[in-house]
Amino acid sequence: MNPVSLQVHLREIGVPPQRGRTSAIRQLVLQVPAPVIAKALGCHVNGHVVVPRGGQ
């Protein structure tokens, strides 16, 4: 099974994939320690946001 076929199956049974993805990310954020989330988002413990060169 690949992401496209999973998306098709979810839509066929009436589950909007975007809503499911948002709910899954929200649940993950609630379970993961804050420093891990901050690092994933590029935030540093001193409150500065780390932006890669080139602004991407």
Secondary structure, 3 states (H helix, E strand, C coil): CCHHHHHHHHHHCCCCHHHHHHHHHHHHHHHCCHHHHHHHHCECCCCCECCCCCCC
